[in-house]
Amino acid sequence: MSIAHEETSASPRSIRRWNLIDRAILAVAARFGAKAKEIERFLKFAVVGILGAIIDFSVLNLLQSTVLPPSGPNEALYVRLATGTAFVAAVSSNFIWNRYWTYPDSRSRPLLLQLGQFFLVNTLAVVFRLVFVGLTYHAFGSFVQDLTNNPGWDEETVNQLGTNIAQAIAMVIAMFWNFFINRYWTYGDVQ
């Protein structure tokens, strides 16, 4: 049962919006015959991931524009703190949406067990992300600066742009890791 079909205090308009998303996902998934349910889950997981990415990038850029600027003597630390904090905000949202929308039939398992498994899988993904972003953000930012022939950008702008590019690449890689490991471990009780 999807979130749109559960009794909720949400407005009829927001329920219709989710019904549209559910209907579109079901229409695409139905084309895959026997694999339709797995395709539906993957598409829902991807929608949740897109929402998580929006949260992730919003928190990252808010932090880098305010309290954790990617420049100065603590530049690398600030980049890692901003991307780590953004990760926790996004994963929290993703867990809730996946438990109640993507895998509602998995709620027979204990909440804390699933939450622990979900965070462990995502923690491995964030370790990869922190290393990848930490090693590549400056190179990506410098590459774009050179590509656009814009030598007037300051170090903070170059590093913030590079952080966003590196994070986007890492998120795509992590999405596939997260889906498959969570599907067969965290939500392994779902047929």
Contact map, one row per residue, 1 for C-alpha under 8 A:
11101100000000000000000000000000000000000000000000000000000000000000000000000000000000000000000000001001100000000000000000000000000000000000000000000000000000000000000000000000000000000000000
11111100000000000000010000000000000000000000000000000000000000000000000000000000000000000000000000011101000000000000000000000000000000000000000000000000000000000000000000000000000000000000000
11111100000000000100000000000000000000000000000000000000000000000000000000000000000000000000000000011000000000000000000000000000000000000000000000000000000000000000000000000000000000000000000
01111100000000110110010000000000000000000000000000000000000000000000000000000000000000000000000000000000000000000000000000000000000000000000000000000000000000000000000000000000000000000000000
11111110000000100000000000000000000000000000000000000000000000000000000000000000000000000000000000000000000000000000000000000000000000000000000000000000000000000000000000000000000000000000000
11111111000000000000000000000000000000000000000000000000000000000000000000000000000000000000000000000000000000000000000000000000000000000000000000000000000000000000000000000000000000000000000
00001111100000000000000000000000000000000000000000000000000000000000000000000000000000000000000000000000000000000000000000000000000000000000000000000000000000000000000000000000000000000000000
00000111110000000000000000000000000000000000000000000000000000000000000000000000000000000000000000000000000000000000000000000000000000000000000000000000000000000000000000000000000000000000000
00000011111000000000000000000000000000000000000000000000000000000000000000000000000000000000000000000000000000000000000000000000000000000000000000000000000000000000000000000000000000000000000
00000001111101100000000000000000000000000000000000000000000000000000000000000000000000000000000000000000000000000000000000000000000000000000000000000000000000000000000000000000000000000000000
00000000111111100000000000000000000000000000000000000000000000000000000000000000000000000000000000000000000000000000000000000000000000000000000000000000000000000000000000000000000000000000000
00000000011111110000000000000000000000000000000000000000000000000000000000000000000000000000000000000000000000000000000000000000000000000000000000000000000000000000000000000000000000000000000
00000000001111111000000000000000000000000000000000000000000000000000000000000000000000000000000000000000000000000000000000000000000000000000000000000000000000000000000000000000000000000000000
00000000011111111100000000000000000000000000000000000000000000000000000000000000000000000000000000000000000000000000000000000000000000000000000000000000000000000000000000000000000000000000000
00011000011111111110000000000000000000000000000000000000000000000000000000000000000000000000000000000000000000000000000000000000000000000000000000000000000000000000000000000000000000000000000
00010000000111111111000000000000000000000000000000000000000000000000000000000000000000000000000000000000000000000000000000000000000000000000000000000000000000000000000000000000000000000000000
00000000000011111111100000000000000000000000000000000000000000000000000000000000000000000000000000000000000000000000000000000000000000000000000000000000000000000000000000000000000000000000000
00110000000001111111110000000000000000000000000000000000000000000000000000000000000000000000000000000000000000000000000000000000000000000000000000000000000000000000000000000000000000000000000
00010000000000111111111000000000000000000000000000000000000000000000000000000000000000000000000000000000000000000000000000000000000000000000000000000000000000000000000000000000000000000000000
00000000000000011111111100000000000000000000000000000000000000000000000000000000000000000000000000000000000000000000000000000000000000000000000000000000000000000000000000000000000000000000000
00000000000000001111111110000000000000000000000000000000000000000000000000000000000000000000000000000000000000000000000000000000000000000000000000000000000000000000000000000000000000000000000
01010000000000000111111111000000000000000000000000000000000000000000000000000000000000000000000000000000000000000000000000000000000000000000000000000000000000000000000000000000000000000000000
00000000000000000011111111100000000000000000000000000000000000000000000000000000000000000000000000000000000000000000000000000000000000000000000000000000000000000000000000000000000000000000000
00000000000000000001111111110000000000000000000000000000000000000000000000000000000000000000000000000000000000000000000000000000000000000000000000000000000000000000000000000000000000000000000
00000000000000000000111111111000000000010011000000000000000000000000000000000000000000000000000000000000000000000000000000000000000000000000000000000000000000000000000000000000000000000000000
00000000000000000000011111111100000000010000000000000000000000000000000000000000000000000000000000000000000000000000000000000000000000000000000000000000000000000000000000000000000000000000000
00000000000000000000001111111110000000000000000000000000000000000000000000000000000000000000000000000000000000000000000000000000000000000000000000000000000000000000000000000000000000000000000
00000000000000000000000111111111000000010000000000000000000000000000000000000000000000000000000000000000000000000000000000000000000000000000000000000000000000000000000000000000000000000000000
00000000000000000000000011111111101110110000000000000000000000000000000000000000000000000000000000000000000000000000000000000000000000000000000000000000000000000000000000000000000000000000000
00000000000000000000000001111111100100000000000000000000000000000000000000000000000000000000000000000000000000000000000000000000000000000000000000000000000000000000000000000000000000000000000
00000000000000000000000000111111100100000000000000000000000000000000000000000000000000000000000000000000000000000000000000000000000000000000000000000000000000000000000000000000000000000000000
00000000000000000000000000011111111100100000000000000000000000000000000000000000000000000000000000000000000000000000000000000000000000000000000000000000000000000000000000000000000000000000000
00000000000000000000000000001111111100000000000000000000000000000000000000000000000000000000000000000000000000000000000000000000000000000000000000000000000000000000000000000000000000000000000
00000000000000000000000000000001111110000000000000000000000000000000000000000000000000000000000000000000000000000000000000000000000000000000000000000000000000000000000000000000000000000000000
00000000000000000000000000001001111111100000000000000000000000000000000000000000000000000000000000000000000000000000000000000000000000000000000000000000000000000000000000000000000000000000000
00000000000000000000000000001111111111110000000000000000000000000000000000000000000000000000000000000000000000000000000000000000000000000000000000000000000000000000000000000000000000000000000
00000000000000000000000000001000011111111000000000000000000000000000000000000000000000000000000000000000000000000000000000000000000000000000000000000000000000000000000000000000000000000000000
00000000000000000000000000000000001111111100000000000000000000000000000000000000000000000000000000000000000000000000000000000000000000000000000000000000000000000000000000000000000000000000000
00000000000000000000000000001001001111111110000000000000000000000000000000000000000000000000000000000000000000000000000000000000000000000000000000000000000000000000000000000000000000000000000
00000000000000000000000011011000000111111111000000000000000000000000000000000000000000000000000000000000000000000000000000000000000000000000000000000000000000000000000000000000000000000000000
00000000000000000000000000000000000011111111100000000000000000000000000000000000000000000000000000000110000000000000000000000000000000000000000000000000000000000000000000000000000000000000000
00000000000000000000000000000000000001111111110000000000000000000000000000000000000000000000000000000000000000000000000000000000000000000000000000000000000000000000000000000000001000000000000
00000000000000000000000010000000000000111111111000000000000000000000000000000000000000000000000000000000000000000000000000000000000000000000000000000000000000000000000000000000000000000000000
00000000000000000000000010000000000000011111111100000000000000000000000000000000000000000000000001001100000000000000000000000000000000000000000000000000000000000000000000000000000000000000000
00000000000000000000000000000000000000001111111110000000000000000000000000000000000000000000000001000100000000000000000000000000000000000000000000000000000000000000000000000000001000000000000
00000000000000000000000000000000000000000111111111000000000000000000000000000000000000000000000000000000000000000000000000000000000000000000000000000000000000000000000000000010000000000000000
00000000000000000000000000000000000000000011111111100000000000000000000000000000000000000000000000000000000000000000000000000000000000000000000000000000000000000000000000000000000000000000000
00000000000000000000000000000000000000000001111111110000000000000000000000000000000000000000010011000000000000000000000000000000000000000000000000000000000000000000000000000000000000000000000
00000000000000000000000000000000000000000000111111111000000000000000000000000000000000000000010000000000000000000000000000000000000000000000000000000000000000000000000000000010000000000000000
00000000000000000000000000000000000000000000011111111100000000000000000000000000000000000000000000000000000000000000000000000000000000000000000000000000000000000000000000000000000000000000000
00000000000000000000000000000000000000000000001111111110000000000000000000000000000000000000010000000000000000000000000000000000000000000000000000000000000000000000000000000000000000000000000
00000000000000000000000000000000000000000000000111111111000000000000000000000000000000000110110000000000000000000000000000000000000000000000000000000000000000000000000000000000000000000000000
00000000000000000000000000000000000000000000000011111111100000000000000000000000000000000100000000000000000000000000000000000000000000000000000000000000000000000000000000100000000000000000000
00000000000000000000000000000000000000000000000001111111110000000000000000000000000000000000000000000000000000000000000000000000000000000000000000000000000000000000000000000000000000000000000
00000000000000000000000000000000000000000000000000111111111000000000000000000000000001001100000000000000000000000000000000000000000000000000000000000000000000000000000000000000000000000000000
00000000000000000000000000000000000000000000000000011111111100000000000000000000001001101100000000000000000000000000000000000000000000000000000000000000000000000000000000000000000000000000000
00000000000000000000000000000000000000000000000000001111111110000000000000000000000001000000000000000000000000000000000000000000000000000000000000000000000000000001000000000000000000000000000
00000000000000000000000000000000000000000000000000000111111111000000000000000000000001000000000000000000000000000000000000000000000000000000000000000000000000000000000000000000000000000000000
00000000000000000000000000000000000000000000000000000011111111100000000000000000010011001000000000000000000000000000000000000000000000000000000000000000000000000000000000000000000000000000000
00000000000000000000000000000000000000000000000000000001111111110000000000000000011011000000000000000000000000000000000000000000000000000000000000000000000000000000000000000000000000000000000
00000000000000000000000000000000000000000000000000000000111111111000000000000000000000000000000000000000000000000000000000000000000000000000000000000000000000010000000000000000000000000000000
00000000000000000000000000000000000000000000000000000000011111111100000000000000000000000000000000000000000000000000000000000000000000000000000000000000000000000000000000000000000000000000000
00000000000000000000000000000000000000000000000000000000001111111111100000000000010000000000000000000000000000000000000000000000000000000000000000000000000000000000000000000000000000000000000
00000000000000000000000000000000000000000000000000000000000111111111110000000110010000000000000000000000000000000000000000000000000000000000000000000000000000010000000000000000000000000000000
00000000000000000000000000000000000000000000000000000000000011111111100000000000000000000000000000000000000000000000000000000000000000000000000000000000000000000000000000000000000000000000000
00000000000000000000000000000000000000000000000000000000000001111111100000000000000000000000000000000000000000000000000000000000000000000000000000000000000000000000000000000000000000000000000
00000000000000000000000000000000000000000000000000000000000000111111100000000000000000000000000000000000000000000000000000000000000000000000000000000000000000000000000000000000000000000000000
00000000000000000000000000000000000000000000000000000000000000111111110000000110110000000000000000000000000000000000000000000000000000000000000000000000000000000000000000000000000000000000000
00000000000000000000000000000000000000000000000000000000000000111111111000100110000000000000000000000000000000000000000000000000000000000000000000000000000100000000000000000000000000000000000
00000000000000000000000000000000000000000000000000000000000000010001111101110110000000000000000000000000000000000000000000000000000000000000000000000000000100110000000000000000000000000000000
00000000000000000000000000000000000000000000000000000000000000000000111111100000000000000000000000000000000000000000000000000000000000000000000000000000001100100000000000000000000000000000000
00000000000000000000000000000000000000000000000000000000000000000000011111100000000000000000000000000000000000000000000000000000000000000000000000000000000000000000000000000000000000000000000
00000000000000000000000000000000000000000000000000000000000000000000001111100000000000000000000000000000000000000000000000000000000000000000000000000000000000000000000000000000000000000000000
00000000000000000000000000000000000000000000000000000000000000000000011111111100000000000000000000000000000000000000000000000000000000000000000000000000000000000000000000000000000000000000000
00000000000000000000000000000000000000000000000000000000000000000000111111111110000000000000000000000000000000000000000000000000000000000000000000000000000000000000000000000000000000000000000
00000000000000000000000000000000000000000000000000000000000000000000010001111111000000000000000000000000000000000000000000000000000001000000000000000000000000000000000000000000000000000000000
00000000000000000000000000000000000000000000000000000000000000000000000001111111100000000000000000000000000000000000000000000000000000000000000000000000000000000000000000000000000000000000000
00000000000000000000000000000000000000000000000000000000000000010001110001111111110000000000000000000000000000000000000000000000000000000000000000000000000000000000000000000000000000000000000
00000000000000000000000000000000000000000000000000000000000000010001110000111111111000000000000000000000000000000000000000000000000001000000000000000000000000000010000000000000000000000000000
00000000000000000000000000000000000000000000000000000000000000000000000000011111111100000000000000000000000000000000000000000000010011000000000000000000000000000000000000000000000000000000000
00000000000000000000000000000000000000000000000000000000000000000001000000001111111110000000000000000000000000000000000000000000000000000000000000000000000000000000000000000000000000000000000
00000000000000000000000000000000000000000000000000000000001100110001000000000111111111000000000000000000000000000000000000000000000000000000000000000000000000000000000000000000000000000000000
00000000000000000000000000000000000000000000000000000001000100000000000000000011111111100000000000000000000000000000000000000000010000000000000000000000000000000000001000000000000000000000000
00000000000000000000000000000000000000000000000000000000000000000000000000000001111111110000000000000000000000000000000000000100010000000000000000000000000000000000000000000000000000000000000
00000000000000000000000000000000000000000000000000000000001100000000000000000000111111111000000000000000000000000000000000000000000000000000000000000000000000000000000000000000000000000000000
00000000000000000000000000000000000000000000000000000011111100000000000000000000011111111100000000000000000000000000000000000000000000000000000000000000000000000000000000000000000000000000000
00000000000000000000000000000000000000000000000000000001000000000000000000000000001111111110000000000000000000000000000000000100000000000000000000000000000000000000000000000000000000000000000
00000000000000000000000000000000000000000000000000000000000000000000000000000000000111111111000000000000000000000000000000000000000000000000000000000000000000000000000000000000000000000000000
00000000000000000000000000000000000000000000000000000011001000000000000000000000000011111111100000000000000000000000000000000000000000000000000000000000000000000000000000000000000000000000000
00000000000000000000000000000000000000000000000000011011000000000000000000000000000001111111110000000000000000000000000000000000000000000000000000000000000000000000000000000000000000000000000
00000000000000000000000000000000000000000000000000010000000000000000000000000000000000111111111000000000000000000000001001000000000000000000000000000000000000000000000000000000000000000000000
00000000000000000000000000000000000000000000000000000000000000000000000000000000000000011111111100000000000000000000000000000000000000000000000000000000000000000000000000000000000000000000000
00000000000000000000000000000000000000000000000000010000000000000000000000000000000000001111111110000000000000000000000000000000000000000000000000000000000000000000000000000000000000000000000
00000000000000000000000000000000000000000000000110110000000000000000000000000000000000000111111111000000000000000000000000000000000000000000000000000000000000000000000000000000000000000000000
00000000000000000000000000000000000000000000000000000000000000000000000000000000000000000011111111100000000000000010010000000000000000000000000000000000000000000000000000000000000000000000000
00000000000000000000000000000000000000000000000000000000000000000000000000000000000000000001111111110000000000000000000000000000000000000000000000000000000000000000000000000000000000000000000
00000000000000000000000000000000000000000000000100000000000000000000000000000000000000000000111111111100000000000000000000000000000000000000000000000000000000000000000000000000000000000000000
00000000000000000000000000000000000000000001100100000000000000000000000000000000000000000000011111111111000000000000000000000000000000000000000000000000000000000000000000000000000000000000000
00000000000000000000000000000000000000000000000000000000000000000000000000000000000000000000001111111111011000000000000000000000000000000000000000000000000000000000000000000000000000000000000
01100000000000000000000000000000000000000000000000000000000000000000000000000000000000000000000111111111001000000000000000000000000000000000000000000000000000000000000000000000000000000000000
11100000000000000000000000000000000000000001000000000000000000000000000000000000000000000000000011111111000000000000000000000000000000000000000000000000000000000000000000000000000000000000000
01000000000000000000000000000000000000001001100000000000000000000000000000000000000000000000000011111111000000000000000000000000000000000000000000000000000000000000000000000000000000000000000
00000000000000000000000000000000000000001000000000000000000000000000000000000000000000000000000001111111111000000000000000000000000000000000000000000000000000000000000000000000000000000010010
11000000000000000000000000000000000000000000000000000000000000000000000000000000000000000000000001111111111000000000000000000000000000000000000000000000000000000000000000000000000000000000000
10000000000000000000000000000000000000000000000000000000000000000000000000000000000000000000000000000011111100000000000000000000000000000000000000000000000000000000000000000000000000000000010
00000000000000000000000000000000000000000000000000000000000000000000000000000000000000000000000000100011111110000000000000000000000000000000000000000000000000000000000000000000000000000010110
00000000000000000000000000000000000000000000000000000000000000000000000000000000000000000000000000110011111111100000000000000000000000000000000000000000000000000000000000000000000000000000000
00000000000000000000000000000000000000000000000000000000000000000000000000000000000000000000000000000000111111000000000000000000000000000000000000000000000000000000000000000000000000000000000
00000000000000000000000000000000000000000000000000000000000000000000000000000000000000000000000000000000011111101100000000000000000000000000000000000000000000000000000000000000000000000000100
00000000000000000000000000000000000000000000000000000000000000000000000000000000000000000000000000000000001111111100000000000000000000000000000000000000000000000000000000000000000000000000000
00000000000000000000000000000000000000000000000000000000000000000000000000000000000000000000000000000000001011111110000000000000000000000000000000000000000000000000000000000000000000000000000
00000000000000000000000000000000000000000000000000000000000000000000000000000000000000000000000000000000000001111111000000000000000000000000000000000000000000000000000000000000000000000000000
00000000000000000000000000000000000000000000000000000000000000000000000000000000000000000000000000000000000011111111100000000000000000000000000000000000000000000000000000000000000000000000000
00000000000000000000000000000000000000000000000000000000000000000000000000000000000000000000000000000000000011111111110000000000000000000000000000000000000000000000000000000000000000000110000
00000000000000000000000000000000000000000000000000000000000000000000000000000000000000000000001000000000000000111111111000000000000000000000000000000000000000000000000000000000000000000000000
00000000000000000000000000000000000000000000000000000000000000000000000000000000000000000000000000000000000000011111111100000000000000000000000000000000000000000000000000000000000000000000000
00000000000000000000000000000000000000000000000000000000000000000000000000000000000000000000000000000000000000001111111110000000000000000000000000000000000000000000000000000000000001001100000
00000000000000000000000000000000000000000000000000000000000000000000000000000000000000000000001000000000000000000111111111000000000000000000000000000000000000000000000000000000000001000100000
00000000000000000000000000000000000000000000000000000000000000000000000000000000000000000010000000000000000000000011111111100000000000000000000000000000000000000000000000000000000000000000000
00000000000000000000000000000000000000000000000000000000000000000000000000000000000000000000000000000000000000000001111111110000000000000000000000000000000000000000000000000000000000000000000
00000000000000000000000000000000000000000000000000000000000000000000000000000000000000000000000000000000000000000000111111111000000000000000000000000000000000000000000000000000010011000000000
00000000000000000000000000000000000000000000000000000000000000000000000000000000000000000010000000000000000000000000011111111100000000000000000000000000000000000000000000000000010000000000000
00000000000000000000000000000000000000000000000000000000000000000000000000000000000000000000000000000000000000000000001111111110000000000000000000000000000000000000000000000000000000000000000
00000000000000000000000000000000000000000000000000000000000000000000000000000000000000000000000000000000000000000000000111111111000000000000000000000000000000000000000000000000000000000000000
00000000000000000000000000000000000000000000000000000000000000000000000000000000000000000000000000000000000000000000000011111111100000000000000000000000000000000000000000000100110000000000000
00000000000000000000000000000000000000000000000000000000000000000000000000000000000100100000000000000000000000000000000001111111110000000000000000000000000000000000000000000000000000000000000
00000000000000000000000000000000000000000000000000000000000000000000000000000000000000000000000000000000000000000000000000111111111000000000000000000000000000000000000000000000000000000000000
00000000000000000000000000000000000000000000000000000000000000000000000000000000000000000000000000000000000000000000000000011111111100000000000000000000000000000000000001000000000000000000000
00000000000000000000000000000000000000000000000000000000000000000000000000000000000000000000000000000000000000000000000000001111111110000000000000000000000000000000001001100100000000000000000
00000000000000000000000000000000000000000000000000000000000000000000000000000001001100000000000000000000000000000000000000000111111111000000000000000000000000000000000000000000000000000000000
00000000000000000000000000000000000000000000000000000000000000000000000000000000000000000000000000000000000000000000000000000011111111100000000000000000000000000000000000000000000000000000000
00000000000000000000000000000000000000000000000000000000000000000000000000000000000000000000000000000000000000000000000000000001111111110000000000000000000000000000010001000000000000000000000
00000000000000000000000000000000000000000000000000000000000000000000000000000001000000000000000000000000000000000000000000000000111111111000000000000000000000000010011001000000000000000000000
00000000000000000000000000000000000000000000000000000000000000000000000000010011000000000000000000000000000000000000000000000000011111111000000000000000000000000000000000000000000000000000000
00000000000000000000000000000000000000000000000000000000000000000000000000000000000000000000000000000000000000000000000000000000001111111100000000000000000000000000000000000000000000000000000
00000000000000000000000000000000000000000000000000000000000000000000000000000000000000000000000000000000000000000000000000000000000111111111000000000000000000000110010000000000000000000000000
00000000000000000000000000000000000000000000000000000000000000000000000000000000000000000000000000000000000000000000000000000000000011111111100000000000000000111111110000000000000000000000000
00000000000000000000000000000000000000000000000000000000000000000000000000000000000000000000000000000000000000000000000000000000000000111111110000000000000001100110000000000000000000000000000
00000000000000000000000000000000000000000000000000000000000000000000000000000000000000000000000000000000000000000000000000000000000000011111111000000000000000000100000000000000000000000000000
00000000000000000000000000000000000000000000000000000000000000000000000000000000000000000000000000000000000000000000000000000000000000011111111100000000000000001110110000000000000000000000000
00000000000000000000000000000000000000000000000000000000000000000000000000000000000000000000000000000000000000000000000000000000000000001111111110000000000001111110100000000000000000000000000
00000000000000000000000000000000000000000000000000000000000000000000000000000000000000000000000000000000000000000000000000000000000000000111111111000000000001100100000000000000000000000000000
00000000000000000000000000000000000000000000000000000000000000000000000000000000000000000000000000000000000000000000000000000000000000000011111111100000000000000000000000000000000000000000000
00000000000000000000000000000000000000000000000000000000000000000000000000000000000000000000000000000000000000000000000000000000000000000001111111110000000000000100000000000000000000000000000
00000000000000000000000000000000000000000000000000000000000000000000000000000000000000000000000000000000000000000000000000000000000000000000111111111110100001000000000000000000000000000000000
00000000000000000000000000000000000000000000000000000000000000000000000000000000000000000000000000000000000000000000000000000000000000000000011111111110000000000000000000000000000000000000000
00000000000000000000000000000000000000000000000000000000000000000000000000000000000000000000000000000000000000000000000000000000000000000000001111111100000000000000000000000000000000000000000
00000000000000000000000000000000000000000000000000000000000000000000000000000000000000000000000000000000000000000000000000000000000000000000000111111100000000000000000000000000000000000000000
00000000000000000000000000000000000000000000000000000000000000000000000000000000000000000000000000000000000000000000000000000000000000000000000011111110000000000000000000000000000000000000000
00000000000000000000000000000000000000000000000000000000000000000000000000000000000000000000000000000000000000000000000000000000000000000000000011111111100000000000000000000000000000000000000
00000000000000000000000000000000000000000000000000000000000000000000000000000000000000000000000000000000000000000000000000000000000000000000000011001111100000000000000000000000000000000000000
00000000000000000000000000000000000000000000000000000000000000000000000000000000000000000000000000000000000000000000000000000000000000000000000000000111110000000000000000000000000000000000000
00000000000000000000000000000000000000000000000000000000000000000000000000000000000000000000000000000000000000000000000000000000000000000000000010000111111011000000000000000000000000000000000
00000000000000000000000000000000000000000000000000000000000000000000000000000000000000000000000000000000000000000000000000000000000000000000000000000001111111000000000000000000000000000000000
00000000000000000000000000000000000000000000000000000000000000000000001000000000000000000000000000000000000000000000000000000000000000000000000000000000111111100000000000000000000000000000000
00000000000000000000000000000000000000000000000000000000000000000000111000000000000000000000000000000000000000000000000000000000000000000000000000000000011111110000000000000000000000000000000
00000000000000000000000000000000000000000000000000000000000000000000000000000000000000000000000000000000000000000000000000000000000000000000000000000000111111111000000000000000000000000000000
00000000000000000000000000000000000000000000000000000000000000000000000000000000000000000000000000000000000000000000000000000000000000000100110010000000111111111100000000000000000000000000000
00000000000000000000000000000000000000000000000000000000000000000000011000000000000000000000000000000000000000000000000000000000000000001100110000000000001111111110000000000000000000000000000
00000000000000000000000000000000000000000000000000000000000010010000010000000000000000000000000000000000000000000000000000000000000000001000100000000000000111111111000000000000000000000000000
00000000000000000000000000000000000000000000000000000000000000000000000000000000000000000000000000000000000000000000000000000000000000001001100000000000000011111111100000000000000000000000000
00000000000000000000000000000000000000000000000000000000000000000000000000000000000000000000000000000000000000000000000000000000000000011111110100000000000001111111110000000000000000000000000
00000000000000000000000000000000000000000000000000000000000000000000000000000010000000000000000000000000000000000000000000000000000010011101100000000000000000111111111000000000000000000000000
00000000000000000000000000000000000000000000000000000000100000000000000000000000000000000000000000000000000000000000000000000000000000001000000000000000000000011111111100000000000000000000000
00000000000000000000000000000000000000000000000000000000000000000000000000000000000000000000000000000000000000000000000000000000000000001001100000000000000000001111111110000000000000000000000
00000000000000000000000000000000000000000000000000000000000000000000000000000000000000000000000000000000000000000000000000000000000110011001000000000000000000000111111111000000000000000000000
00000000000000000000000000000000000000000000000000000000000000000000000000000000001000000000000000000000000000000000000000000000100010000000000000000000000000000011111111100000000000000000000
00000000000000000000000000000000000000000000000000000000000000000000000000000000000000000000000000000000000000000000000000000000000000000000000000000000000000000001111111110000000000000000000
00000000000000000000000000000000000000000000000000000000000000000000000000000000000000000000000000000000000000000000000000000000000000000000000000000000000000000000111111111000000000000000000
00000000000000000000000000000000000000000000000000000000000000000000000000000000000000000000000000000000000000000000000000000001100110000000000000000000000000000000011111111100000000000000000
00000000000000000000000000000000000000000000000000001000000000000000000000000000000000000000000000000000000000000000000000000000100000000000000000000000000000000000001111111110000000000000000
00000000000000000000000000000000000000000000000000000000000000000000000000000000000000000000000000000000000000000000000000000000000000000000000000000000000000000000000111111111000000000000000
00000000000000000000000000000000000000000000000000000000000000000000000000000000000000000000000000000000000000000000000000000000000000000000000000000000000000000000000011111111100000000000000
00000000000000000000000000000000000000000000000000000000000000000000000000000000000000000000000000000000000000000000000000001000100000000000000000000000000000000000000001111111110000000000000
00000000000000000000000000000000000000000000010010000000000000000000000000000000000000000000000000000000000000000000000000000000000000000000000000000000000000000000000000111111111000000000000
00000000000000000000000000000000000000000000000000000000000000000000000000000000000000000000000000000000000000000000000000000000000000000000000000000000000000000000000000011111111100000000000
00000000000000000000000000000000000000000000000000000000000000000000000000000000000000000000000000000000000000000000000000001000000000000000000000000000000000000000000000001111111110000000000
00000000000000000000000000000000000000000000000000000000000000000000000000000000000000000000000000000000000000000000000011001000000000000000000000000000000000000000000000000111111111000000000
00000000000000000000000000000000000000000100100000000000000000000000000000000000000000000000000000000000000000000000000000000000000000000000000000000000000000000000000000000011111111100000000
00000000000000000000000000000000000000000000000000000000000000000000000000000000000000000000000000000000000000000000000000000000000000000000000000000000000000000000000000000001111111110000000
00000000000000000000000000000000000000000000000000000000000000000000000000000000000000000000000000000000000000000000000010000000000000000000000000000000000000000000000000000000111111111100000
00000000000000000000000000000000000000000000000000000000000000000000000000000000000000000000000000000000000000000000110010000000000000000000000000000000000000000000000000000000011111111111000
00000000000000000000000000000000000000000000000000000000000000000000000000000000000000000000000000000000000000000000000000000000000000000000000000000000000000000000000000000000001111111111000
00000000000000000000000000000000000000000000000000000000000000000000000000000000000000000000000000000000000000000000000000000000000000000000000000000000000000000000000000000000000111111111000
00000000000000000000000000000000000000000000000000000000000000000000000000000000000000000000000000000000000000000000100000000000000000000000000000000000000000000000000000000000000011111111000
00000000000000000000000000000000000000000000000000000000000000000000000000000000000000000000000000000000000000000100110000000000000000000000000000000000000000000000000000000000000011111111000
00000000000000000000000000000000000000000000000000000000000000000000000000000000000000000000000000000010010000000100000000000000000000000000000000000000000000000000000000000000000001111111110
00000000000000000000000000000000000000000000000000000000000000000000000000000000000000000000000000000000000000000000000000000000000000000000000000000000000000000000000000000000000001111111111
00000000000000000000000000000000000000000000000000000000000000000000000000000000000000000000000000000000010010000000000000000000000000000000000000000000000000000000000000000000000000000011111
00000000000000000000000000000000000000000000000000000000000000000000000000000000000000000000000000000010110000000000000000000000000000000000000000000000000000000000000000000000000000000011111
00000000000000000000000000000000000000000000000000000000000000000000000000000000000000000000000000000000000000000000000000000000000000000000000000000000000000000000000000000000000000000001111
